């Protein structure tokens, strides 16, 4: 399941350079890039690491979702959809990992 968040992290990075999704050189663009990079890293680590990495993905998903309402986001739909999917997949992964991990 972590591969879904990995792909969404890559999408956030790529979408920051697509005209119409983010304004160039804005806070929204940097939010896309930074959160995308962090999401890629934590999604990769969640495949082999402890349950806590999955919870970090949930927090990242919530951050992406909340970012849609900050005013810096030029495309709320992108933030809302990606944020919801990342949070759900992270939560699903966290709850399905054994407690001993």
Buried (B, 14 or more C-beta within 10 A) or exposed (E): BBEBBBBBBBBBBEBBEEEEBBBEEBBBBEBBBEBBBBBBBBBBBBBEBEBEBBBBBBEBBBBBBEBBEEEBBBBEEBBBBBBBBBBBBBBBBBEEBEEEE
